[in-house]
Amino acid sequence: MHPLPAINRALKTLFYSQAHATPEKVDPVRQGEITPAYVREAAHLRAVAENVTNGPLRARLLEEAERQERLSEQLKKDEA
């Protein structure tokens, strides 16, 4: 797989996450869909970061992956 489309998707995620706040309360019906999406996005960002040679971009991708994981963990706590 050519890394450019994956990098473009990752950059869109970064810019989107900076511009849009995560809602404080999530509809319980949708929460089951959202939590795995955060986990998948974190894995995707980490995979893209492995192929990025630009240090600051790699750091930002990893930072966003950690943020996605924190969001997932928060939703799991709220679910319990």
C-alpha atoms as one frame of an Amber mdcrd trajectory, in Angstrom:
protein
   0.000   0.000   0.000   1.304   3.413  -0.913   1.680   5.535   2.250   0.386
   8.817   0.783  -3.373   8.059   1.047  -2.882   6.823   4.608  -0.958   9.961
   5.529  -3.668  12.149   3.978  -6.331  10.339   6.026  -4.251  10.756   9.182
  -3.787  14.469   8.537  -7.538  14.893   8.039  -8.067  13.179  11.398  -5.589
  15.529  13.059  -7.186  18.658  11.664 -10.718  17.412  12.345  -9.919  16.527
  15.949  -8.489  19.997  16.564 -11.569  21.697  15.155 -14.309  19.540  16.698
 -14.753  18.839  20.374 -15.947  15.431  21.474 -19.399  15.599  23.031 -19.474
  15.130  26.790 -22.382  12.680  26.662 -22.721  10.037  23.983 -25.963   8.288
  23.154 -25.615   4.798  24.705 -26.839   3.179  21.490 -24.065   4.814  19.469
 -21.423   4.355  22.172 -20.983   0.719  21.130 -20.049   1.935  17.640 -17.900
   4.875  18.685 -15.582   3.177  21.178 -14.192   0.647  18.635 -13.845   3.460
  16.097 -11.514   5.334  18.461  -9.434   2.173  18.915  -9.246   1.574  15.145
  -8.268   5.192  14.490  -5.521   5.012  17.124  -4.120   1.871  15.486  -4.301
   3.529  12.071  -2.479   6.645  13.274   0.275   4.523  14.840   0.683   2.554
  11.606   0.975   5.761   9.590   3.466   7.196  12.088   5.755   4.207  11.463
   6.175   5.302   7.834   6.526   9.046   8.418  10.082  10.409   8.350   9.212
  13.924   9.512   9.839  13.986  13.268   7.274  16.640  14.268   4.557  15.005
  12.144   5.350  11.585  13.618   5.135  13.043  17.130   1.792  14.678  16.351
   0.392  11.449  14.884   1.419   9.518  18.000  -0.029  12.240  20.217  -3.352
  11.984  18.403  -3.265   8.175  18.678  -2.910   8.533  22.440  -5.803  10.992
  22.478  -8.000   8.544  20.571  -7.134   5.834  23.092  -7.963   8.152  26.008
 -11.340   8.931  24.441 -12.025   5.226  24.069 -11.081   4.561  27.688 -13.289
   7.439  28.873 -16.273   6.061  27.007 -15.633   2.606  28.485 -15.582   4.133
  31.995 -18.783   6.046  31.298 -20.414   2.854  30.062 -19.660   0.985  33.303
